[in-house]
Amino acid sequence: MDVVAMLEAAALLVPQGAAGEGDVTVADVWDCLAHDEWEVALGLLEELGQGWTAPAGFWEELGRAAAMLGLARSEAWCRWREYEDRAGVVRAQLTLEPVGGSSFRRTPMPGAGVMRPLWDIGSRRPDGAPDLHVACMWVEYAHELAPGERAVVRLLPLTPERWRHLAPGDRIALHETAVPGGTGTVLEVRPPSRPGAPSRRSRE
């Protein structure tokens, strides 16, 4: 299957009433495809995927198209969204400790889901110490998050069921060492839109 066919397959899954920012609709996607503007069509489909629950296959098709177009970040984002459909959504406002603070970090954290830090989400071990849990991190609207900066992040827990107790307003902390390297406030928690174990490919 070629790129156009993949994008067309994804476009066919978008409901006619779905709209993105600037009133972008699936009609705009078809117009881009008619003019061979494949990367623009892909971007519009990614945007349209934010406002409704995408059915099985939507993000997978977009991810395959992004890979064929050589768009590594778009491919990673589509795979991330496919995983979120199966694991649920956790979003938080995160602030990293500044350089010279309590954190050892001196360089920006990559924002495209490659970091897998530990998180204090309020769980405690029998001895009362924090029971830390792994979650990948995606920084929204930025390629990285530098020490001292603040951004909205999306988290993909390794064990999503251990994060189900979180609610908007809860405080969490990022750990790369025993000392917290950042603190955050939960903004949104959503259950899986398509229950089921995430695929191996989605977690790689």
N, CA, C and O of each residue as an XYZ file, in Angstrom:
816
protein
N       0.854     -1.197      0.000
C       0.000      0.000      0.000
C       0.889      1.247      0.000
O       1.851      1.316      0.765
N       0.575      2.243     -0.859
C       1.399      3.445     -0.918
C       0.891      4.499      0.058
O      -0.134      4.317      0.714
N       1.638      5.618      0.140
C       1.315      6.666      1.097
C      -0.086      7.224      0.870
O      -0.841      7.417      1.822
N      -0.429      7.480     -0.376
C      -1.744      8.052     -0.674
C      -2.853      7.125     -0.199
O      -3.839      7.576      0.383
N      -2.692      5.840     -0.447
C      -3.717      4.881     -0.037
C      -3.858      4.848      1.482
O      -4.967      4.728      2.002
N      -2.736      4.954      2.193
C      -2.791      4.967      3.658
C      -3.511      6.208      4.175
O      -4.341      6.123      5.081
N      -3.187      7.360      3.590
C      -3.840      8.598      4.011
C      -5.318      8.584      3.666
O      -6.142      9.066      4.442
N      -5.656      8.040      2.520
C      -7.058      7.930      2.141
C      -7.814      7.004      3.094
O      -8.950      7.284      3.478
N      -7.168      5.896      3.472
C      -7.806      4.965      4.403
C      -8.078      5.641      5.743
O      -9.134      5.433      6.340
N      -7.123      6.456      6.221
C      -7.321      7.176      7.474
C      -8.405      8.236      7.331
O      -9.232      8.408      8.226
N      -8.403      8.948      6.202
C      -9.403     10.004      5.983
C     -10.817      9.440      5.965
O     -11.753     10.097      6.419
N     -10.975      8.239      5.449
C     -12.303      7.623      5.395
C     -12.857      7.303      6.777
O     -14.061      7.103      6.931
N     -11.984      7.253      7.787
C     -12.425      6.966      9.150
C     -12.850      8.214      9.915
O     -13.419      8.112     11.002
N     -12.576      9.399      9.352
C     -12.915     10.647     10.036
C     -14.383     10.984      9.808
O     -14.816     11.057      8.657
N     -15.162     11.194     10.869
C     -16.564     11.584     10.690
C     -16.691     12.948     10.014
O     -15.843     13.819     10.207
N     -17.720     13.127      9.244
C     -17.913     14.380      8.505
C     -18.008     15.586      9.424
O     -17.618     16.687      9.037
N     -18.516     15.399     10.625
C     -18.685     16.525     11.542
C     -17.446     16.893     12.318
O     -17.444     17.901     13.024
N     -16.381     16.099     12.207
C     -15.163     16.383     12.974
C     -14.480     17.631     12.431
O     -14.422     17.837     11.219
N     -13.963     18.463     13.335
C     -13.278     19.699     12.920
C     -12.099     19.956     13.834
O     -12.150     19.678     15.032
N     -11.036     20.492     13.254
C      -9.850     20.845     14.024
C      -9.754     22.346     14.194
O     -10.715     23.072     13.938
N      -8.594     22.811     14.627
C      -8.400     24.243     14.794
C      -8.542     24.948     13.456
O      -8.124     24.430     12.420
N      -9.139     26.141     13.488
C      -9.364     26.880     12.250
C     -10.426     26.239     11.377
O     -10.460     26.449     10.165
N     -11.304     25.445     12.011
C     -12.402     24.788     11.291
C     -11.902     23.869     10.178
O     -12.559     23.717      9.148
N     -10.740     23.261     10.390
C     -10.235     22.264      9.445
C     -11.138     21.049      9.476
O     -11.501     20.572     10.551
N     -11.508     20.539      8.305
C     -12.360     19.350      8.209
C     -11.706     18.334      7.284
O     -10.664     18.590      6.682
N     -12.343     17.182      7.188
C     -11.815     16.135      6.322
C     -11.843     16.566      4.856
O     -11.088     16.032      4.043
N     -12.703     17.523      4.509
C     -12.727     18.035      3.138
C     -11.397     18.688      2.781
O     -10.948     18.608      1.638
N     -10.770     19.336      3.761
C      -9.453     19.941      3.529
C      -8.400     18.866      3.281
O      -7.478     19.059      2.488
N      -8.543     17.750      3.957
C      -7.614     16.633      3.749
C      -7.730     16.121      2.321
O      -6.718     15.919      1.649
N      -8.953     15.910      1.855
C      -9.156     15.411      0.489
C      -8.615     16.402     -0.538
O      -8.080     16.001     -1.571
N      -8.753     17.689     -0.254
C      -8.218     18.699     -1.172
C      -6.695     18.600     -1.252
O      -6.120     18.689     -2.336
N      -6.039     18.414     -0.093
C      -4.579     18.256     -0.092
C      -4.157     17.008     -0.852
O      -3.182     17.034     -1.603
N      -4.878     15.931     -0.663
C      -4.538     14.687     -1.361
C      -4.695     14.854     -2.868
O      -3.912     14.303     -3.643
N      -5.707     15.613     -3.281
C      -5.923     15.839     -4.710
C      -4.786     16.628     -5.334
O      -4.549     16.537     -6.539
N      -4.078     17.408     -4.513
C      -2.968     18.230     -5.003
C      -1.604     17.657     -4.596
O      -0.591     18.355     -4.653
N      -1.586     16.394     -4.189
C      -0.351     15.693     -3.816
C       0.392     16.363     -2.670
O       1.618     16.284     -2.593
N      -0.340     17.019     -1.783
C       0.265     17.640     -0.599
C       0.165     16.654      0.558
O      -0.634     16.836      1.477
N       0.979     15.618      0.502
C       0.843     14.497      1.425
C       1.195     14.862      2.858
O       0.492     14.473      3.791
N       2.281     15.606      3.037
C       2.680     15.963      4.403
C       1.638     16.867      5.054
O       1.349     16.736      6.243
N       1.077     17.787      4.268
C       0.034     18.667      4.814
C      -1.198     17.848      5.181
O      -1.808     18.072      6.226
N      -1.561     16.902      4.324
C      -2.717     16.043      4.602
C      -2.496     15.250      5.885
O      -3.406     15.102      6.700
N      -1.278     14.743      6.056
C      -0.962     13.995      7.269
C      -1.118     14.873      8.500
O      -1.707     14.453      9.496
N      -0.591     16.099      8.433
C      -0.701     17.014      9.558
C      -2.150     17.345      9.893
O      -2.513     17.432     11.066
N      -2.973     17.530      8.871
C      -4.390     17.831      9.111
C      -5.099     16.637      9.754
O      -5.939     16.811     10.637
N      -4.761     15.434      9.311
C      -5.369     14.244      9.900
C      -4.954     14.079     11.361
O      -5.767     13.678     12.194
N      -3.693     14.385     11.677
C      -3.250     14.339     13.064
C      -4.065     15.330     13.901
O      -4.486     15.018     15.015
N      -4.277     16.516     13.351
C      -5.048     17.542     14.062
C      -6.496     17.101     14.243
O      -7.069     17.271     15.319
N      -7.082     16.542     13.206
C      -8.472     16.093     13.287
C      -8.638     14.953     14.291
O      -9.714     14.772     14.862
N      -7.566     14.187     14.501
C      -7.635     13.070     15.434
C      -7.719     13.473     16.884
O      -7.911     12.616     17.746
N      -7.578     14.775     17.189
C      -7.608     15.222     18.576
C      -9.028     15.371     19.112
O      -9.240     15.269     20.320
N      -9.992     15.608     18.248
C     -11.319     15.993     18.709
C     -12.359     14.892     18.766
O     -13.525     15.170     19.045
N     -11.973     13.654     18.511
C     -12.935     12.550     18.556
C     -12.173     11.260     18.838
O     -10.946     11.218     18.748
N     -12.898     10.232     19.172
C     -12.270      8.951     19.474
C     -12.031      8.197     18.175
O     -12.965      7.711     17.537
N     -10.776      8.110     17.803
C     -10.429      7.463     16.538
C     -10.639      5.953     16.638
O     -10.289      5.343     17.648
N     -11.209      5.350     15.597
C     -11.396      3.900     15.609
C     -10.081      3.164     15.385
O      -9.067      3.760     15.021
N     -10.124      1.870     15.608
C      -8.930      1.051     15.395
C      -8.429      1.225     13.964
O      -9.214      1.198     13.016
N      -7.138      1.400     13.817
C      -6.532      1.521     12.500
C      -6.206      2.925     12.087
O      -5.353      3.123     11.222
N      -6.858      3.924     12.680
C      -6.642      5.309     12.259
C      -5.195      5.743     12.510
O      -4.497      6.142     11.578
N      -4.747      5.666     13.761
C      -3.394      6.118     14.076
C      -2.332      5.190     13.477
O      -1.230      5.624     13.141
N      -2.678      3.928     13.351
C      -1.729      2.999     12.734
C      -1.481      3.361     11.271
O      -0.338      3.359     10.813
N      -2.551      3.673     10.540
C      -2.398      4.072      9.140
C      -1.575      5.353      9.020
O      -0.706      5.466      8.156
N      -1.859      6.315      9.898
C      -1.095      7.572      9.858
C       0.375      7.329     10.196
O       1.259      7.923      9.579
N       0.634      6.476     11.154
C       2.007      6.175     11.518
C       2.774      5.522     10.380
O       3.943      5.836     10.155
N       2.129      4.624      9.669
C       2.773      3.975      8.528
C       3.046      4.987      7.419
O       4.098      4.948      6.781
N       2.097      5.890      7.193
C       2.302      6.919      6.171
C       3.443      7.847      6.556
O       4.267      8.210      5.716
N       3.491      8.234      7.836
C       4.565      9.113      8.303
C       5.927      8.446      8.138
O       6.906      9.102      7.783
N       5.984      7.140      8.396
C       7.248      6.417      8.234
C       7.690      6.420      6.781
O       8.874      6.597      6.494
N       6.758      6.226      5.864
C       7.103      6.208      4.444
C       7.527      7.586      3.948
O       8.304      7.698      3.000
N       7.015      8.633      4.591
C       7.394      9.995      4.221
C       8.668     10.451      4.933
O       9.156     11.554      4.689
N       9.200      9.613      5.805
C      10.416      9.959      6.523
C      10.206     10.984      7.624
O      11.136     11.704      7.985
N       8.985     11.059      8.167
C       8.664     12.035      9.209
C       8.701     11.332     10.563
O       7.679     10.863     11.064
N       9.891     11.267     11.142
C      10.102     10.465     12.343
C       9.253     10.934     13.524
O       8.686     10.111     14.243
N       9.161     12.245     13.729
C       8.392     12.735     14.876
C       6.899     12.450     14.696
O       6.218     12.071     15.650
N       6.394     12.630     13.480
C       4.985     12.324     13.227
C       4.709     10.838     13.430
O       3.683     10.458     13.994
N       5.635     10.004     12.964
C       5.468      8.562     13.170
C       5.408      8.235     14.660
O       4.551      7.470     15.100
N       6.330      8.823     15.436
C       6.351      8.576     16.874
C       5.061      9.066     17.537
O       4.536      8.411     18.437
N       4.551     10.219     17.092
C       3.318     10.777     17.668
C       2.131      9.860     17.378
O       1.305      9.621     18.258
N       2.043      9.355     16.173
C       0.920      8.481     15.815
C       0.968      7.180     16.602
O      -0.068      6.674     17.034
N       2.155      6.642     16.789
C       2.291      5.436     17.603
C       1.931      5.726     19.056
O       1.326      4.899     19.737
N       2.313      6.907     19.515
C       1.962      7.326     20.881
C       0.450      7.377     21.051
O      -0.087      6.865     22.033
N      -0.234      7.995     20.093
C      -1.690      8.108     20.195
C      -2.371      6.743     20.120
O      -3.382      6.515     20.784
N      -1.826      5.847     19.321
C      -2.365      4.488     19.251
C      -2.256      3.816     20.624
O      -3.181      3.129     21.057
N      -1.143      4.013     21.291
C      -0.961      3.443     22.622
C      -1.940      4.083     23.613
O      -2.534      3.388     24.438
N      -2.107      5.409     23.530
C      -3.026      6.079     24.460
C      -4.446      5.540     24.334
O      -5.152      5.421     25.336
N      -4.869      5.216     23.126
C      -6.212      4.666     22.945
C      -6.404      3.394     23.757
O      -7.513      3.087     24.192
N      -5.310      2.652     23.959
C      -5.400      1.381     24.666
C      -5.006      1.477     26.139
O      -5.402      0.638     26.948
N      -4.227      2.503     26.483
C      -3.730      2.615     27.859
C      -4.390      3.742     28.637
O      -4.359      3.738     29.868
N      -4.989      4.714     27.939
C      -5.562      5.876     28.592
C      -4.658      7.092     28.477
O      -3.503      6.982     28.067
N      -5.190      8.248     28.841
C      -4.483      9.524     28.709
C      -4.207     10.116     30.086
O      -5.098     10.200     30.932
N      -2.970     10.519     30.295
C      -2.592     11.274     31.489
C      -1.819     12.501     31.020
O      -0.773     12.374     30.385
N      -2.337     13.692     31.333
C      -1.671     14.934     30.976
C      -1.413     15.738     32.246
O      -2.223     15.740     33.173
N      -0.270     16.420     32.270
C       0.087     17.184     33.459
C       0.890     18.420     33.079
O       1.553     18.450     32.042
N       0.822     19.434     33.928
C       1.686     20.613     33.804
C       2.940     20.318     34.614
O       2.877     20.168     35.834
N       4.082     20.236     33.931
C       5.324     19.834     34.583
C       6.339     20.974     34.577
O       6.525     21.641     33.560
N       6.989     21.191     35.711
C       8.072     22.167     35.815
C       9.336     21.448     36.258
O       9.355     20.806     37.309
N      10.394     21.554     35.456
C      11.671     20.954     35.831
C      12.433     21.870     36.779
O      12.336     23.095     36.704
N      13.191     21.246     37.670
C      14.054     22.024     38.559
C      15.103     22.763     37.728
O      15.584     22.217     36.735
N      15.464     23.974     38.102
C      16.480     24.722     37.338
C      17.878     24.161     37.556
O      18.127     23.434     38.518
N      18.781     24.506     36.654
C      20.190     24.151     36.822
C      20.687     24.784     38.117
O      20.442     25.959     38.391
N      21.390     23.975     38.903
C      21.861     24.473     40.186
C      20.905     24.195     41.316
O      21.216     24.446     42.480
N      19.707     23.661     40.968
C      18.748     23.300     41.995
C      19.017     21.900     42.516
O      20.158     21.440     42.538
N      17.947     21.226     42.936
C      18.120     19.904     43.528
C      18.330     18.815     42.484
O      18.786     17.723     42.824
N      18.004     19.088     41.211
C      18.136     18.084     40.165
C      19.550     18.046     39.611
O      20.235     19.066     39.543
N      19.985     16.823     39.207
C      21.307     16.703     38.599
C      21.298     17.123     37.141
O      22.364     17.359     36.573
N      20.128     17.224     36.514
C      20.042     17.453     35.074
C      20.564     18.834     34.695
O      20.245     19.839     35.331
N      21.380     18.855     33.639
C      21.942     20.101     33.121
C      21.573     20.344     31.665
O      21.850     21.413     31.122
N      20.949     19.358     31.034
C      20.585     19.461     29.622
C      19.074     19.249     29.451
O      18.438     18.663     30.328
N      18.494     19.712     28.349
C      17.056     19.532     28.132
C      16.673     18.052     28.022
O      17.463     17.222     27.573
N      15.453     17.748     28.440
C      14.899     16.415     28.262
C      14.247     16.344     26.879
O      13.442     17.217     26.552
N      14.562     15.347     26.060
C      13.898     15.202     24.757
C      12.385     15.073     24.953
O      11.918     14.488     25.930
N      11.627     15.635     23.997
C      10.189     15.707     24.195
C       9.347     14.701     23.456
O       8.129     14.676     23.629
N       9.974     13.848     22.615
C       9.171     12.986     21.740
C       9.033     11.554     22.246
O       9.097     10.607     21.463
N       8.846     11.400     23.545
C       8.505     10.094     24.079
C       9.656      9.134     24.290
O       9.423      7.946     24.517
N      10.896      9.609     24.223
C      12.032      8.696     24.378
C      12.477      8.566     25.834
O      13.169      7.609     26.182
N      12.092      9.509     26.683
C      12.466      9.463     28.099
C      11.473      8.595     28.866
O      10.266      8.649     28.631
N      12.010      7.788     29.795
C      11.179      6.921     30.626
C      11.549      7.111     32.099
O      12.050      6.185     32.736
N      11.308      8.291     32.635
C      11.671      8.540     34.033
C      10.715      7.849     35.000
O       9.671      7.327     34.610
N      11.102      7.862     36.259
C      10.242      7.380     37.335
C       9.380      8.535     37.846
O       9.758      9.702     37.748
N       8.212      8.184     38.394
C       7.278      9.200     38.875
C       6.733      8.824     40.245
O       6.375      7.675     40.503
N       6.683      9.828     41.114
C       5.995      9.684     42.396
C       4.554     10.137     42.176
O       4.285     11.322     41.981
N       3.628      9.167     42.210
C       2.212      9.474     41.955
C       1.360      9.287     43.206
O       0.140      9.137     43.130
N       2.025      9.300     44.355
C       1.307      9.217     45.626
C       1.271      7.837     46.246
O       0.843      7.690     47.391
N       1.710      6.819     45.518
C       1.723      5.457     46.065
C       2.864      5.323     47.071
O       3.901      5.973     46.942
N       2.657      4.471     48.071
C       3.679      4.268     49.089
C       3.945      2.779     49.310
O       3.039      1.950     49.228
N       5.205      2.465     49.590
C       5.591      1.106     49.925
C       5.244      0.840     51.384
O       4.914      1.772     52.117
N       5.315     -0.428     51.820
C       4.983     -0.734     53.220
C       5.795      0.057     54.232
O       5.312      0.335     55.329
N       7.037      0.429     53.875
C       7.864      1.197     54.819
C       7.582      2.695     54.777
O       8.214      3.472     55.492
N       6.621      3.100     53.926
C       6.254      4.512     53.839
C       6.989      5.293     52.781
O       6.646      6.449     52.530
N       7.988      4.707     52.149
C       8.748      5.388     51.097
C       7.914      5.456     49.818
O       7.044      4.611     49.609
N       8.167      6.447     48.960
C       7.420      6.540     47.698
C       7.618      5.296     46.838
O       8.734      4.796     46.694
N       6.529      4.809     46.274
C       6.580      3.685     45.334
C       6.564      4.289     43.936
O       5.500      4.642     43.426
N       7.727      4.409     43.315
C       7.862      5.109     42.043
C       7.479      4.207     40.880
O       7.679      2.993     40.924
N       6.914      4.830     39.819
C       6.436      4.085     38.658
C       6.969      4.711     37.368
O       7.114      5.929     37.261
N       7.256      3.852     36.396
C       7.814      4.297     35.117
C       6.708      4.793     34.194
O       5.642      4.184     34.107
N       6.971      5.906     33.505
C       6.074      6.390     32.459
C       6.884      7.166     31.435
O       7.707      8.008     31.796
N       6.654      6.887     30.167
C       7.263      7.683     29.099
C       6.648      9.077     29.101
O       5.541      9.273     29.602
N       7.365     10.039     28.542
C       6.905     11.428     28.579
C       6.986     12.065     27.193
O       8.004     11.971     26.508
N       5.896     12.711     26.798
C       5.845     13.475     25.550
C       5.538     14.929     25.901
O       4.549     15.211     26.578
N       6.377     15.845     25.446
C       6.160     17.273     25.699
C       5.297     17.842     24.579
O       5.659     17.761     23.405
N       4.160     18.416     24.945
C       3.261     18.969     23.935
C       3.830     20.270     23.357
O       4.297     21.144     24.088
N       3.776     20.372     22.024
C       4.126     21.609     21.305
C       5.575     22.051     21.516
O       5.883     23.237     21.398
N       6.456     21.116     21.824
C       7.879     21.455     21.972
C       8.707     20.199     21.736
O       8.248     19.085     21.986
N       9.917     20.387     21.259
C      10.798     19.260     20.993
C      11.585     18.833     22.225
O      12.147     17.738     22.256
N      11.627     19.702     23.251
C      12.371     19.363     24.456
C      11.895     20.249     25.601
O      11.184     21.235     25.404
N      12.313     19.862     26.806
C      11.980     20.643     28.005
C      13.269     20.838     28.790
O      13.861     19.875     29.277
N      13.701     22.093     28.909
C      14.974     22.407     29.547
C      14.793     22.616     31.048
O      13.694     22.935     31.502
N      15.865     22.436     31.821
C      15.795     22.715     33.262
C      15.235     24.108     33.535
O      15.623     25.085     32.895
N      14.325     24.179     34.486
C      13.707     25.443     34.849
C      12.484     25.796     34.029
O      11.775     26.746     34.361
N      12.215     25.041     32.948
C      11.073     25.353     32.087
C       9.832     24.578     32.523
O       9.900     23.598     33.265
N       8.689     25.069     32.021
C       7.397     24.450     32.315
C       6.687     24.132     31.008
O       6.770     24.895     30.046
N       5.989     23.001     30.977
C       5.244     22.617     29.779
C       4.186     21.586     30.157
O       4.248     20.953     31.211
N       3.215     21.442     29.261
C       2.225     20.371     29.406
C       2.825     19.102     28.809
O       3.337     19.112     27.689
N       2.757     18.022     29.563
C       3.305     16.750     29.099
C       2.217     15.684     29.113
O       1.246     15.763     29.866
N       2.410     14.686     28.256
C       1.554     13.513     28.232
C       2.394     12.340     28.734
O       3.571     12.224     28.393
N       1.791     11.480     29.540
C       2.519     10.377     30.145
C       1.894      9.043     29.744
O       0.674      8.882     29.751
N       2.758      8.092     29.394
C       2.324      6.729     29.086
C       2.930      5.797     30.133
O       4.108      5.450     30.043
N       2.143      5.392     31.117
C       2.660      4.529     32.170
C       2.975      3.118     31.664
O       2.292      2.586     30.789
N       4.024      2.531     32.236
C       4.344      1.145     31.932
C       3.262      0.218     32.476
O       2.957     -0.810     31.871
N       2.681      0.586     33.627
C       1.584     -0.173     34.233
C       0.412      0.785     34.457
O       0.250      1.315     35.556
N      -0.412      1.014     33.418
C      -1.476      2.033     33.502
C      -2.432      1.844     34.668
O      -2.932      2.831     35.210
N      -2.704      0.600     35.073
C      -3.682      0.376     36.133
C      -3.244      0.992     37.461
O      -4.089      1.268     38.313
N      -1.948      1.213     37.656
C      -1.463      1.797     38.900
C      -1.640      3.316     38.939
O      -1.400      3.950     39.967
N      -2.057      3.888     37.821
C      -2.250      5.331     37.733
C      -3.733      5.714     37.734
O      -4.060      6.895     37.618
N      -4.619      4.749     37.860
C      -6.049      5.018     37.713
C      -6.599      5.920     38.817
O      -7.637      6.554     38.627
N      -5.925      5.989     39.965
C      -6.444      6.798     41.073
C      -6.233      8.291     40.870
O      -6.828      9.100     41.583
N      -5.395      8.668     39.908
C      -5.098     10.085     39.724
C      -6.309     10.856     39.212
O      -7.161     10.317     38.506
N      -6.360     12.133     39.587
C      -7.439     13.018     39.147
C      -6.852     14.410     38.937
O      -5.808     14.731     39.506
N      -7.514     15.245     38.121
C      -7.026     16.611     37.916
C      -6.783     17.322     39.258
O      -7.604     17.263     40.173
N      -5.647     17.983     39.340
C      -5.269     18.679     40.565
C      -4.288     17.919     41.425
O      -3.643     18.514     42.289
N      -4.154     16.614     41.213
C      -3.190     15.828     41.982
C      -1.763     16.249     41.640
O      -1.472     16.657     40.515
N      -0.890     16.144     42.621
C       0.517     16.498     42.426
C       1.333     15.235     42.157
O       1.110     14.200     42.784
N       2.274     15.327     41.227
C       3.175     14.235     40.919
C       4.596     14.794     40.840
O       4.790     16.004     40.724
N       5.579     13.906     40.905
C       6.974     14.356     40.840
C       7.771     13.432     39.934
O       7.594     12.214     39.954
N       8.652     14.030     39.140
C       9.529     13.295     38.231
C      10.838     12.988     38.949
O      11.409     13.843     39.626
N      11.309     11.730     38.785
C      12.566     11.318     39.413
C      13.483     10.711     38.367
O      13.117      9.763     37.671
N      14.683     11.274     38.268
C      15.759     10.602     37.536
C      16.815     10.102     38.510
O      17.669      9.292     38.150
N      16.753     10.588     39.742
C      17.577     10.123     40.855
C      16.646     10.040     42.064
O      15.429     10.164     41.924
N      17.209      9.834     43.232
C      16.382      9.775     44.436
C      15.730     11.121     44.755
O      14.726     11.184     45.465
N      16.316     12.192     44.222
C      15.794     13.542     44.464
C      14.880     13.947     43.307
O      15.260     13.767     42.150
N      13.690     14.484     43.577
C      12.797     14.896     42.486
C      13.468     15.903     41.558
O      14.110     16.851     42.009
N      13.310     15.680     40.258
C      13.869     16.585     39.264
C      12.831     17.486     38.649
O      13.158     18.330     37.814
N      11.582     17.324     39.046
C      10.511     18.156     38.524
C       9.221     17.854     39.260
O       9.049     16.761     39.800
N       8.330     18.804     39.284
C       7.029     18.619     39.926
C       5.930     18.993     38.945
O       6.106     19.861     38.090
N       4.791     18.320     39.084
C       3.707     18.574     38.150
C       2.338     18.504     38.799
O       2.165     17.971     39.895
N       1.373     19.060     38.085
C      -0.026     19.001     38.486
C      -0.810     18.296     37.386
O      -0.735     18.679     36.219
N      -1.550     17.279     37.758
C      -2.341     16.532     36.783
C      -3.447     17.425     36.215
O      -4.181     18.078     36.958
N      -3.550     17.438     34.886
C      -4.567     18.234     34.203
C      -5.730     17.384     33.703
O      -6.877     17.830     33.700
N      -5.429     16.167     33.283
C      -6.456     15.336     32.643
C      -6.108     13.865     32.820
O      -4.949     13.468     32.693
N      -7.115     13.070     33.112
C      -6.969     11.618     33.165
C      -8.170     11.015     32.454
O      -9.315     11.253     32.839
N      -7.902     10.231     31.414
C      -8.985      9.583     30.659
C      -8.723      8.093     30.557
O      -7.584      7.679     30.342
N      -9.753      7.284     30.706
C      -9.575      5.839     30.568
C      -9.348      5.469     29.107
O      -9.542      6.305     28.224
N      -8.943      4.236     28.839
C      -8.737      3.810     27.448
C     -10.022      3.947     26.636
O     -11.112      3.647     27.123
N      -9.882      4.403     25.397
C     -11.048      4.476     24.510
C     -11.289      3.143     23.812
O     -12.398      2.847     23.367
N     -10.217      2.339     23.727
C     -10.347      0.984     23.174
C      -9.620      0.038     24.122
O      -8.425     -0.205     23.959
N     -10.336     -0.502     25.116
C      -9.680     -1.368     26.099
C      -8.978     -2.539     25.420
O      -9.416     -3.054     24.391
N      -7.887     -2.931     26.032
C      -7.112     -4.048     25.491
C      -5.644     -3.765     25.680
O      -5.233     -2.610     25.785
N      -4.866     -4.802     25.723
C      -3.425     -4.641     25.927
C      -2.800     -3.933     24.755
O      -3.073     -4.290     23.609
N      -1.944     -2.911     25.010
C      -1.238     -2.246     23.909
C      -0.393     -3.247     23.140
O       0.162     -4.184     23.713
N      -0.305     -3.033     21.829
C       0.475     -3.942     21.014
C       1.951     -3.783     21.300
O       2.388     -2.726     21.755
N       2.737     -4.839     21.033
C       4.182     -4.787     21.231
C       4.782     -3.676     20.398
O       5.669     -2.956     20.857
N       4.292     -3.531     19.147
C       4.838     -2.506     18.266
C       4.662     -1.120     18.866
O       5.544     -0.272     18.735
N       3.509     -0.875     19.538
C       3.241      0.440     20.102
C       4.209      0.790     21.218
O       4.486      1.967     21.446
N       4.732     -0.221     21.923
C       5.592      0.048     23.058
C       7.055      0.119     22.691
O       7.869      0.502     23.532
N       7.425     -0.230     21.485
C       8.831     -0.272     21.099
C       9.363      1.135     20.843
O      10.536      1.299     20.506
